[in-house]
Amino acid sequence: MTEYIMDDTTKHLLRTLLKNPDKDFFLKELAEESGVSRDALYRRKQPLHEIGVLEEKEGKYGLNQENDLNSSLKKILSKVGESGSQTA
């Protein structure tokens, strides 16, 4: 599970969720919006749910806005480039 926490695919998913905090997505929509495969999303869905970032609402998934990690994740993602290296 920990191998998925901050890989590039997870970063794409988190960016999409954080840019659309009020939107709930079907999994197919979230994968397309994030630019990741559905298989990759399915592998990351449970770990993101377990840490409280992703929540399911009536068959759709969105950002858990009550999670204290969100502001920290925004900061981390703003400092980490697409390749995983820190930006200058």
Kinemage of the C-alpha trace (Angstrom):
@kinemage 1
@onewidth
@group {chain A} dominant
@subgroup {mainchain}
@vectorlist {calphas} color= white
{ca met a 1} P 0.000 0.000 0.000
{ca thr a 2} L 2.704 2.516 0.903
{ca glu a 3} L 4.263 2.276 -2.545
{ca tyr a 4} L 1.295 4.241 -3.919
{ca ile a 5} L 1.227 7.076 -1.406
{ca met a 6} L 3.167 9.664 -3.454
{ca asp a 7} L 4.018 8.182 -6.818
{ca asp a 8} L 3.317 10.212 -9.977
{ca thr a 9} L -0.091 8.623 -10.510
{ca thr a 10} L -1.171 9.437 -6.974
{ca lys a 11} L 0.066 13.006 -7.401
{ca his a 12} L -2.097 13.364 -10.540
{ca leu a 13} L -5.130 12.061 -8.641
{ca leu a 14} L -4.504 14.322 -5.652
{ca arg a 15} L -4.043 17.387 -7.843
{ca thr a 16} L -7.355 16.688 -9.558
{ca leu a 17} L -9.156 16.222 -6.249
{ca leu a 18} L -7.610 19.331 -4.706
{ca lys a 19} L -8.415 21.459 -7.777
{ca asn a 20} L -12.037 20.261 -7.662
{ca pro a 21} L -12.826 20.046 -3.935
{ca asp a 22} L -16.587 20.362 -4.407
{ca lys a 23} L -16.884 17.884 -7.267
{ca asp a 24} L -17.688 14.199 -6.924
{ca phe a 25} L -16.552 11.900 -9.719
{ca phe a 26} L -17.470 8.479 -10.952
{ca leu a 27} L -14.223 6.485 -10.956
{ca lys a 28} L -14.063 6.566 -14.756
{ca glu a 29} L -14.418 10.366 -14.712
{ca leu a 30} L -11.749 10.779 -12.029
{ca ala a 31} L -9.334 8.608 -13.988
{ca glu a 32} L -9.962 10.560 -17.200
{ca glu a 33} L -9.765 13.965 -15.495
{ca ser a 34} L -6.504 12.951 -13.795
{ca gly a 35} L -4.993 11.396 -16.902
{ca val a 36} L -4.472 8.011 -15.264
{ca ser a 37} L -5.736 4.563 -16.153
{ca arg a 38} L -8.702 3.104 -14.331
{ca asp a 39} L -6.534 0.191 -13.202
{ca ala a 40} L -4.070 2.608 -11.606
{ca leu a 41} L -6.910 4.463 -9.925
{ca tyr a 42} L -8.392 1.255 -8.540
{ca arg a 43} L -5.019 0.335 -7.005
{ca arg a 44} L -4.808 3.727 -5.264
{ca lys a 45} L -8.439 4.128 -4.268
{ca gln a 46} L -8.231 2.104 -1.041
{ca pro a 47} L -4.997 3.686 0.316
{ca leu a 48} L -6.366 7.194 -0.347
{ca his a 49} L -9.612 6.226 1.329
{ca glu a 50} L -7.783 4.737 4.328
{ca ile a 51} L -5.827 7.947 4.986
{ca gly a 52} L -9.058 9.919 4.718
{ca val a 53} L -8.356 11.903 1.552
{ca leu a 54} L -10.844 10.171 -0.741
{ca glu a 55} L -14.440 9.609 0.246
{ca glu a 56} L -17.293 7.832 -1.462
{ca lys a 57} L -20.611 9.616 -1.771
{ca glu a 58} L -23.458 7.700 -3.401
{ca gly a 59} L -21.233 5.829 -5.840
{ca lys a 60} L -19.055 8.833 -6.640
{ca tyr a 61} L -15.706 9.801 -5.189
{ca gly a 62} L -14.398 13.141 -4.075
{ca leu a 63} L -12.093 14.960 -1.736
{ca asn a 64} L -12.867 14.531 1.939
{ca gln a 65} L -12.959 18.229 2.771
{ca glu a 66} L -12.847 17.559 6.504
{ca asn a 67} L -9.421 15.900 6.298
{ca asp a 68} L -6.638 17.907 7.945
{ca leu a 69} L -4.128 16.514 5.427
{ca asn a 70} L -5.506 18.564 2.535
{ca ser a 71} L -3.601 21.769 3.249
{ca ser a 72} L -0.378 19.804 3.732
{ca leu a 73} L -0.960 17.884 0.513
{ca lys a 74} L -1.459 21.155 -1.384
{ca lys a 75} L 1.867 22.439 -0.076
{ca ile a 76} L 3.691 19.229 -0.904
{ca leu a 77} L 2.239 19.051 -4.411
{ca ser a 78} L 3.110 22.689 -5.100
{ca lys a 79} L 6.763 21.974 -4.283
{ca val a 80} L 7.073 18.640 -6.061
{ca gly a 81} L 7.249 18.639 -9.833
{ca glu a 82} L 5.573 16.166 -12.143
{ca ser a 83} L 8.686 13.964 -12.156
{ca gly a 84} L 8.777 13.744 -8.377
{ca ser a 85} L 11.740 16.054 -7.960
{ca gln a 86} L 11.541 19.315 -6.106
{ca thr a 87} L 10.985 22.407 -8.173
{ca ala a 88} L 13.331 25.379 -7.820
